[in-house]
Amino acid sequence: QITFGSIFLGNVPVHEEVHRCAGQTYGYKGCIRDFQVNQKELLIIDEALEGRNVENCNVPICDYHPCYNGGTCLSDEEYWYCECPKLFTGKLCQFATCDENPCGNGATCFPKSRRDAVCLCPYGRSGILCSDAINITQPSFSGTDVFGYTSFLAYSAIPNITFYYEFRLKFQLANHHSALQDNLIFFTGQKGQGLNGDDFLELGLRNGRVVYSYNLGSGTATIISKPLDLTLNVHVIHLGRNLQKGWLKVDDQKNKTVTSPGRLVGLNVFSQFYLGGYREYTPELLPKGPRFKNGFQGCIFDVQVRTSLNQGFKSPGTPEGRPNSGRSVGQCKDSPCSLIKCRNGGKCIETGSTVYCDCLTGWKGAFCTETVSVCEPEHDPPHLCQQGSTCVPLPDGYTCHCPLGTTGTYCEQG
């Protein structure tokens, strides 16, 4: 048996092979591995206070496929280890940065590294942990972030859009070239299958032009505007459709029209109305059409819609103007980084309402205030302890605790 404080390892068999005879309990005969207490790994040999009659186990552990989350088990006659994929850690690759989610208010937690997480803030929230409430009157979108997510707002499905609709909106581009290249402004449709016959309505930017497309189930109709006048600070779009005939007017450009192919005249869409981006961050999940690769970069405001000539324009949403959900959407012209101070050379990164510190090598933590231990995977240069051994930091350098059957400075000798 091995004693771990009040924990005795060896008296509880893996297959409940405990035999009691004349009041005595006979210890387990076999191999025990991967010992954890409250999700903390304990090194069976190195952290034991005492023990006796313990030998190295020669069972080919990798035959049991012990690694989690896609880890690869590697072994030789002496020891084994799990080679973990990115973003997972632990001897079994069982831990991820977001297992203990630090993000609040329904934020999306993304593991920035094996030690640090980024909180992608929901609608109406901002800050490192999305704890700050913000009032959004003119939403700003940041396109697709470095983690592959778009900022977006999702409103309830627009009713009575089948045969007639008109949209009016204004937008202001972010001050960089990519905002004009391949960016979604809004979308609603039959999402998920990507079939040619899926009905959808889509508006976006491509190569400096506004692209308006719709499909009534018998083919896609598309109108492409002239290049935008980039001397204008705010651009105005007015578009609509009556049965098969659609039209688009951008700024002071002439009105352009198109007629959809086939004989179908009704637009049947069931999804929410997505503004600036979409919840899924793979364009392939959207029905075939322009399939804009990125979300919008800039501000979109004064969005209004009507589904009959006899009614007035109103904002989307139920109640009016209120989105159901959103992610990484900020208030136009506000900068979350103005409230964040990254330390030790870290750079503040903002995507809509989401904000985080990008730390220099050797630093980690929400504000780059924690040093990276010499034994951590992010340390540069990495430690030299061989796989299967344990790196232990010292005041000046580190040492390697070797598993049974290995020795040497870095546990490199059998």
C-alpha positions as CSV (number, residue, x, y, z in Angstrom):
1,Q,0.0,0.0,0.0
2,I,1.0,3.7,-0.5
3,T,-0.2,6.3,2.0
4,F,-1.4,9.7,0.7
5,G,-2.2,11.4,4.1
6,S,-5.4,9.7,5.0
7,I,-5.8,8.1,1.6
8,F,-4.6,4.5,1.2
9,L,-4.0,3.4,-2.4
10,G,-3.9,-0.3,-3.0
11,N,-6.7,-1.5,-0.7
12,V,-9.4,-0.8,-3.3
13,P,-9.2,-3.0,-6.4
14,V,-10.0,-1.9,-9.9
15,H,-12.5,-4.8,-10.3
16,E,-13.7,-4.8,-6.7
17,E,-11.4,-7.7,-5.9
18,V,-11.4,-7.1,-2.1
19,H,-11.4,-10.3,0.0
20,R,-12.1,-10.3,3.7
21,C,-11.0,-13.3,5.8
22,A,-11.0,-13.6,9.6
23,G,-11.5,-9.9,9.9
24,Q,-8.6,-9.0,7.7
25,T,-8.5,-7.1,4.4
26,Y,-6.1,-8.2,1.7
27,G,-4.6,-5.5,-0.5
28,Y,-5.1,-5.3,-4.2
29,K,-2.7,-7.2,-6.5
30,G,-2.4,-5.6,-9.9
31,C,-1.7,-2.2,-11.4
32,I,-3.2,1.2,-10.4
33,R,-2.7,4.3,-12.6
34,D,-4.0,7.8,-13.2
35,F,-4.9,8.7,-9.6
36,Q,-7.0,11.8,-9.2
37,V,-8.6,13.5,-6.2
38,N,-11.1,16.3,-6.8
39,Q,-9.8,16.6,-10.4
40,K,-6.2,17.0,-9.2
41,E,-3.7,14.5,-10.5
42,L,-1.5,12.9,-7.9
43,L,1.8,11.3,-8.9
44,I,1.5,7.9,-7.4
45,I,5.2,7.5,-6.6
46,D,6.6,11.0,-6.3
47,E,3.8,12.3,-4.0
48,A,3.5,9.3,-1.8
49,L,4.6,9.7,1.9
50,E,5.5,6.1,2.3
51,G,4.9,2.7,0.8
52,R,6.2,-0.9,0.4
53,N,6.3,-3.8,-2.0
54,V,5.6,-1.6,-5.0
55,E,7.0,-2.5,-8.4
56,N,6.8,-1.0,-11.8
57,C,3.8,-2.1,-13.8
58,N,4.6,-3.7,-17.2
59,V,1.0,-3.8,-18.6
60,P,0.9,-2.1,-22.0
61,I,-1.1,0.9,-20.9
62,C,-1.7,2.2,-24.4
63,D,-3.8,-0.9,-25.2
64,Y,-6.4,0.6,-22.9
65,H,-6.6,3.9,-24.9
66,P,-6.3,6.1,-21.8
67,C,-6.0,9.5,-23.5
68,Y,-9.0,11.8,-23.7
69,N,-9.9,14.5,-26.3
70,G,-8.0,13.0,-29.2
71,G,-4.7,12.6,-27.3
72,T,-2.3,10.0,-28.7
73,C,-0.9,7.4,-26.3
74,L,2.9,6.7,-26.7
75,S,4.8,4.1,-24.7
76,D,7.9,1.9,-24.5
77,E,8.8,-0.9,-22.1
78,E,9.4,1.5,-19.2
79,Y,6.7,4.3,-19.3
80,W,3.9,5.9,-21.3
81,Y,2.4,9.3,-21.8
82,C,-0.4,11.1,-23.7
83,E,0.6,13.5,-26.5
84,C,-2.2,16.1,-26.2
85,P,-3.8,18.1,-29.0
86,K,-3.8,21.9,-28.8
87,L,-5.8,23.4,-26.0
88,F,-5.8,20.3,-23.8
89,T,-3.6,19.4,-20.9
90,G,-3.2,16.9,-18.0
91,K,-1.6,13.5,-18.1
92,L,-4.7,12.1,-19.9
93,C,-5.4,15.3,-21.9
94,Q,-8.5,15.6,-19.7
95,F,-8.3,19.3,-18.8
96,A,-9.2,22.3,-21.0
97,T,-8.9,26.0,-20.1
98,C,-12.6,26.5,-20.2
99,D,-13.5,23.5,-18.0
100,E,-13.8,25.9,-15.1
101,N,-15.5,28.7,-17.1
102,P,-14.5,32.1,-15.8
103,C,-16.8,34.0,-18.1
104,G,-20.1,35.5,-16.8
105,N,-23.5,36.4,-18.1
106,G,-23.7,33.6,-20.7
107,A,-20.5,34.6,-22.5
108,T,-18.7,32.1,-24.9
109,C,-15.5,30.9,-23.3
110,F,-12.7,30.3,-25.8
111,P,-9.3,28.8,-24.7
112,K,-6.7,31.3,-25.9
113,S,-4.0,29.0,-24.7
114,R,-3.6,26.1,-22.3
115,R,-3.7,28.5,-19.4
116,D,-5.7,31.5,-20.5
117,A,-9.2,32.0,-21.8
118,V,-11.0,34.8,-23.7
119,C,-14.6,35.6,-22.9
120,L,-16.7,36.4,-26.1
121,C,-19.3,38.7,-24.6
122,P,-23.1,38.4,-25.3
123,Y,-25.3,41.3,-26.3
124,G,-25.3,44.1,-23.8
125,R,-22.1,43.0,-22.0
126,S,-18.4,44.0,-22.2
127,G,-15.1,43.6,-20.3
128,I,-12.5,40.9,-19.6
129,L,-15.1,38.6,-18.0
130,C,-18.2,40.3,-19.7
131,S,-19.2,41.7,-16.3
132,D,-19.8,45.3,-17.5
133,A,-23.3,46.3,-18.8
134,I,-23.3,48.5,-21.9
135,N,-26.1,50.3,-23.6
136,I,-26.2,49.7,-27.4
137,T,-28.0,52.2,-29.6
138,Q,-25.8,51.9,-32.7
139,P,-24.3,48.4,-32.8
140,S,-20.7,48.0,-34.0
141,F,-19.5,44.7,-35.5
142,S,-15.9,43.4,-35.8
143,G,-16.2,40.8,-38.5
144,T,-14.6,37.4,-37.9
145,D,-12.2,37.3,-34.9
146,V,-8.9,35.4,-34.7
147,F,-10.8,32.5,-33.1
148,G,-13.1,32.1,-36.0
149,Y,-16.3,33.6,-34.5
150,T,-18.3,36.4,-36.0
151,S,-20.0,39.2,-34.0
152,F,-23.7,39.2,-34.7
153,L,-27.2,40.2,-33.5
154,A,-30.1,37.7,-33.9
155,Y,-33.7,39.0,-34.0
156,S,-36.9,37.0,-34.1
157,A,-38.0,35.8,-37.5
158,I,-39.6,38.6,-39.5
159,P,-43.3,37.8,-40.0
160,N,-45.3,38.1,-43.3
161,I,-42.2,38.4,-45.4
162,T,-43.4,35.8,-48.0
163,F,-44.6,38.0,-50.9
164,Y,-43.4,41.6,-50.1
165,Y,-40.8,43.3,-48.1
166,E,-38.8,46.5,-47.9
167,F,-35.6,47.2,-45.8
168,R,-33.9,50.4,-45.0
169,L,-30.6,50.7,-43.1
170,K,-27.5,52.8,-42.7
171,F,-23.9,51.6,-42.2
172,Q,-20.5,53.0,-41.5
173,L,-17.4,51.0,-42.5
174,A,-14.5,50.3,-40.1
175,N,-11.4,52.1,-41.2
176,H,-9.6,49.2,-42.9
177,H,-9.5,47.6,-46.3
178,S,-10.9,44.2,-45.3
179,A,-14.3,45.8,-44.4
180,L,-15.2,45.9,-48.1
181,Q,-14.0,42.5,-49.3
182,D,-16.4,39.7,-48.3
183,N,-18.6,40.7,-45.5
184,L,-22.2,39.8,-44.5
185,I,-24.6,42.6,-43.5
186,F,-27.8,40.6,-42.9
187,F,-29.3,37.1,-43.5
188,T,-32.4,35.1,-43.0
189,G,-33.4,31.8,-44.6
190,Q,-33.7,28.1,-44.3
191,K,-30.4,27.5,-42.6
192,G,-28.3,24.4,-42.2
193,Q,-28.6,22.2,-45.3
194,G,-26.9,24.3,-48.0
195,L,-29.2,23.0,-50.8
196,N,-29.8,24.9,-54.0
197,G,-33.5,25.1,-53.3
198,D,-33.3,26.7,-49.9
199,D,-35.1,30.0,-49.6
200,F,-33.0,32.8,-48.3
201,L,-32.5,36.6,-48.2
202,E,-29.0,38.0,-47.9
203,L,-27.2,41.3,-48.1
204,G,-23.4,41.9,-48.0
205,L,-20.3,43.6,-49.3
206,R,-17.9,42.1,-51.9
207,N,-15.0,43.9,-53.6
208,G,-16.3,47.3,-52.6
209,R,-19.9,46.7,-53.9
210,V,-23.2,45.9,-52.2
211,V,-24.5,42.5,-53.1
212,Y,-28.3,41.7,-52.6
213,S,-29.5,38.1,-53.2
214,Y,-32.6,36.1,-52.6
215,N,-33.9,32.7,-53.6
216,L,-37.6,31.8,-53.6
217,G,-36.9,28.1,-54.1
218,S,-36.3,28.0,-57.9
219,G,-33.0,29.8,-58.3
220,T,-31.0,32.8,-56.9
221,A,-31.6,36.4,-58.0
222,T,-28.7,38.8,-57.4
223,I,-28.2,42.6,-57.7
224,I,-24.7,44.1,-57.5
225,S,-24.3,47.8,-57.0
226,K,-21.7,50.1,-58.4
227,P,-18.6,50.6,-56.2
228,L,-19.2,52.5,-53.0
229,D,-18.2,56.1,-52.8
230,L,-15.6,55.9,-50.0
231,T,-15.7,59.6,-49.5
232,L,-19.1,59.2,-47.8
233,N,-19.0,58.6,-44.1
234,V,-22.4,56.9,-43.9
235,H,-23.9,54.7,-46.6
236,V,-27.7,54.3,-47.1
237,I,-29.4,51.2,-48.5
238,H,-33.0,50.7,-49.5
239,L,-34.0,47.4,-51.0
240,G,-37.2,45.4,-51.5
241,R,-39.0,42.6,-53.4
242,N,-42.6,42.2,-54.7
243,L,-43.2,38.6,-55.7
244,Q,-40.3,37.7,-58.1
245,K,-39.2,41.3,-58.8
246,G,-36.5,42.7,-56.5
247,W,-34.8,46.1,-56.4
248,L,-31.8,47.8,-54.7
249,K,-30.8,51.4,-54.2
250,V,-27.5,52.4,-52.6
251,D,-26.6,56.0,-51.7
252,D,-27.2,58.2,-54.7
253,Q,-26.8,55.4,-57.2
254,K,-29.6,54.6,-59.7
255,N,-32.1,52.0,-58.6
256,K,-31.3,48.5,-60.0
257,T,-33.8,45.7,-60.5
258,V,-33.8,41.9,-61.0
259,T,-36.4,39.1,-61.5
260,S,-35.8,35.7,-59.9
261,P,-35.8,32.6,-62.1
262,G,-38.4,30.0,-62.2
263,R,-42.1,30.3,-61.3
264,L,-42.1,30.5,-57.5
265,V,-43.1,33.8,-56.0
266,G,-43.0,33.3,-52.2
267,L,-40.0,33.6,-49.8
268,N,-40.4,30.9,-47.0
269,V,-37.8,31.5,-44.3
270,F,-37.8,30.1,-40.8
271,S,-34.5,31.3,-39.2
272,Q,-34.0,34.3,-37.1
273,F,-33.0,37.6,-38.7
274,Y,-29.2,37.8,-38.4
275,L,-27.5,41.2,-38.5
276,G,-23.7,41.7,-38.9
277,G,-22.9,38.0,-38.8
278,Y,-24.3,34.7,-37.7
279,R,-24.0,32.3,-34.7
280,E,-22.3,29.5,-36.6
281,Y,-18.9,30.6,-37.8
282,T,-18.7,28.3,-40.9
283,P,-20.3,29.8,-44.0
284,E,-20.9,26.3,-45.3
285,L,-23.8,26.0,-42.9
286,L,-25.6,28.8,-44.8
287,P,-27.7,27.9,-47.9
288,K,-25.9,28.3,-51.2
289,G,-25.6,31.8,-52.5
290,P,-23.0,34.5,-52.0
291,R,-21.8,32.8,-48.7
292,F,-19.9,35.8,-47.4
293,K,-16.9,34.6,-45.5
294,N,-16.7,37.2,-42.8
295,G,-19.1,39.2,-40.7
296,F,-19.6,43.0,-41.1
297,Q,-16.8,45.4,-39.9
298,G,-18.2,48.7,-38.8
299,C,-21.5,50.1,-37.5
300,I,-25.0,49.2,-38.7
301,F,-28.0,51.4,-37.5
302,D,-31.5,52.6,-38.3
303,V,-32.5,49.1,-39.6
304,Q,-36.2,49.1,-40.5
305,V,-38.5,46.8,-42.4
306,R,-42.1,46.7,-43.6
307,T,-44.0,43.8,-45.3
308,S,-46.8,45.8,-46.9
309,L,-47.1,49.1,-48.7
310,N,-50.0,49.9,-46.4
311,Q,-47.9,49.8,-43.2
312,G,-45.1,51.9,-41.7
313,F,-41.5,50.9,-41.3
314,K,-40.4,49.4,-37.9
315,S,-37.4,47.9,-36.3
316,P,-37.0,44.1,-36.3
317,G,-37.3,42.1,-33.1
318,T,-39.9,41.2,-30.5
319,P,-40.4,43.6,-28.7
320,E,-39.5,46.0,-31.5
321,G,-35.8,46.7,-31.8
322,R,-34.8,44.1,-29.2
323,P,-32.5,41.3,-30.4
324,N,-33.0,37.7,-29.0
325,S,-29.2,37.3,-28.6
326,G,-25.8,38.5,-29.9
327,R,-22.1,38.1,-29.5
328,S,-19.1,40.6,-29.4
329,V,-21.3,43.6,-30.4
330,G,-20.2,47.0,-29.1
331,Q,-21.6,50.5,-29.1
332,C,-20.4,52.5,-32.2
333,K,-17.4,54.7,-31.6
334,D,-16.8,53.3,-28.1
335,S,-13.6,51.5,-27.3
336,P,-13.5,48.8,-24.6
337,C,-9.7,49.0,-24.6
338,S,-10.0,52.5,-23.2
339,L,-10.9,50.9,-19.9
340,I,-8.3,48.1,-20.0
341,K,-4.6,48.4,-19.0
342,C,-2.5,45.5,-20.2
343,R,0.8,45.2,-18.3
344,N,4.3,44.1,-19.2
345,G,4.1,45.0,-22.9
346,G,0.8,43.3,-23.5
347,K,-1.5,44.6,-26.3
348,C,-5.2,45.2,-25.8
349,I,-7.3,43.5,-28.5
350,E,-11.0,44.4,-29.0
351,T,-13.6,42.8,-31.2
352,G,-16.9,44.6,-30.7
353,S,-17.6,44.3,-26.9
354,T,-15.1,41.5,-26.4
355,V,-11.7,42.6,-25.1
356,Y,-8.6,40.8,-23.9
357,C,-4.8,41.3,-23.5
358,D,-2.5,39.7,-25.9
359,C,0.6,39.0,-23.8
360,L,4.3,39.0,-24.8
361,T,6.3,35.8,-24.5
362,G,6.9,34.9,-20.8
363,W,3.7,36.6,-19.5
364,K,0.1,35.3,-19.1
365,G,-3.1,36.1,-17.2
366,A,-6.0,38.4,-18.0
367,F,-3.8,41.5,-17.7
368,C,-0.4,39.9,-18.5
369,T,0.7,40.2,-14.9
370,E,1.7,36.5,-14.3
371,T,5.0,35.0,-15.4
372,V,5.0,31.8,-17.4
373,S,6.7,29.1,-15.3
374,V,9.7,27.4,-16.8
375,C,7.7,24.1,-16.6
376,E,4.7,25.3,-18.5
377,P,4.1,24.3,-22.1
378,E,4.1,28.0,-23.2
379,H,7.6,28.7,-21.8
380,D,10.3,29.6,-24.3
381,P,12.6,27.7,-24.4
382,P,10.7,24.6,-23.3
383,H,12.0,22.4,-20.5
384,L,14.0,19.3,-21.3
385,C,12.3,16.8,-19.0
386,Q,11.6,13.6,-21.1
387,Q,8.0,12.7,-21.8
388,G,6.5,10.8,-18.8
389,S,8.6,12.7,-16.3
390,T,7.5,15.6,-14.2
391,C,9.1,19.1,-14.5
392,V,9.3,20.8,-11.1
393,P,10.3,24.6,-11.0
394,L,13.1,25.7,-8.7
395,P,14.1,29.2,-7.6
396,D,16.8,29.0,-10.2
397,G,15.8,26.7,-13.1
398,Y,14.0,23.3,-12.7
399,T,14.5,19.7,-11.9
400,C,12.9,16.6,-13.4
401,H,11.2,13.9,-11.3
402,C,11.6,10.6,-13.1
403,P,9.1,7.8,-13.4
404,L,10.0,4.3,-12.3
405,G,12.7,2.8,-14.5
406,T,14.3,6.1,-15.6
407,T,17.1,8.3,-14.3
408,G,19.4,11.1,-15.4
409,T,19.2,14.9,-15.3
410,Y,16.3,14.9,-17.7
411,C,15.1,11.2,-17.0
412,E,16.7,10.3,-20.4
413,Q,18.4,7.1,-19.1
414,G,16.8,3.7,-18.6
